[in-house]
Amino acid sequence: MPRAAPSDGLDKFARYRASQKAQGMKLLRLWVPDPAAPGFREEARRQAALLRHAPEEAEAMTLLDAALADLDDWAE
């Protein structure tokens, strides 16, 4: 038998968001590039070519290596 909905006037998603906020969490929505979009691959290659051998390349690679290391630590 289904449970009766709380009479707080909120739908389940609003209750979930309120509970997350009460736990100190913040909802974050962001748009990211779609790798399936037309032109994505060409633009990625163009930007990679701009970065290649630039002084910022080492900084970018260090950042990526650190992010991957964090993922490895998280997966263990």
CORTASUL-V632794 format. One record per residue. N is the residue number from 1. RES is the residue in one letter. PSI is psi in whole degrees, -180 to 180 (999 if undefined). NEAR is the number of other ideal C-beta (glycine too) atoms within 12 Angstrom. Layout:
BEGIN
n=N res=RES psi=PSI near=NEAR
n=N res=RES psi=PSI near=NEAR
END
This chain:
BEGIN
n=1 res=M psi=129 near=3
n=2 res=P psi=150 near=4
n=3 res=R psi=150 near=6
n=4 res=A psi=139 near=7
n=5 res=A psi=141 near=12
n=6 res=P psi=149 near=13
n=7 res=S psi=36 near=7
n=8 res=D psi=-2 near=12
n=9 res=G psi=3 near=9
n=10 res=L psi=147 near=14
n=11 res=D psi=173 near=12
n=12 res=K psi=-31 near=13
n=13 res=F psi=-39 near=11
n=14 res=A psi=-40 near=16
n=15 res=R psi=-42 near=17
n=16 res=Y psi=-47 near=15
n=17 res=R psi=-40 near=18
n=18 res=A psi=-40 near=18
n=19 res=S psi=-38 near=17
n=20 res=Q psi=-43 near=15
n=21 res=K psi=-40 near=13
n=22 res=A psi=-25 near=11
n=23 res=Q psi=9 near=11
n=24 res=G psi=13 near=7
n=25 res=M psi=154 near=12
n=26 res=K psi=132 near=10
n=27 res=L psi=130 near=14
n=28 res=L psi=122 near=9
n=29 res=R psi=134 near=7
n=30 res=L psi=152 near=6
n=31 res=W psi=137 near=7
n=32 res=V psi=155 near=10
n=33 res=P psi=142 near=14
n=34 res=D psi=113 near=12
n=35 res=P psi=-16 near=12
n=36 res=A psi=-6 near=9
n=37 res=A psi=146 near=13
n=38 res=P psi=135 near=10
n=39 res=G psi=-10 near=13
n=40 res=F psi=-49 near=15
n=41 res=R psi=-44 near=15
n=42 res=E psi=-43 near=13
n=43 res=E psi=-39 near=16
n=44 res=A psi=-42 near=16
n=45 res=R psi=-40 near=13
n=46 res=R psi=-46 near=13
n=47 res=Q psi=-37 near=17
n=48 res=A psi=-39 near=17
n=49 res=A psi=-38 near=13
n=50 res=L psi=-35 near=14
n=51 res=L psi=-29 near=19
n=52 res=R psi=126 near=15
n=53 res=H psi=8 near=12
n=54 res=A psi=155 near=14
n=55 res=P psi=-30 near=10
n=56 res=E psi=-14 near=15
n=57 res=E psi=-45 near=17
n=58 res=A psi=-41 near=14
n=59 res=E psi=-44 near=13
n=60 res=A psi=-42 near=19
n=61 res=M psi=-37 near=18
n=62 res=T psi=-43 near=13
n=63 res=L psi=-46 near=15
n=64 res=L psi=-42 near=15
n=65 res=D psi=-41 near=14
n=66 res=A psi=-40 near=14
n=67 res=A psi=-42 near=14
n=68 res=L psi=-38 near=14
n=69 res=A psi=-40 near=14
n=70 res=D psi=-40 near=13
n=71 res=L psi=-40 near=12
n=72 res=D psi=-43 near=11
n=73 res=D psi=-40 near=10
n=74 res=W psi=-36 near=9
n=75 res=A psi=-19 near=8
n=76 res=E psi=999 near=7
END
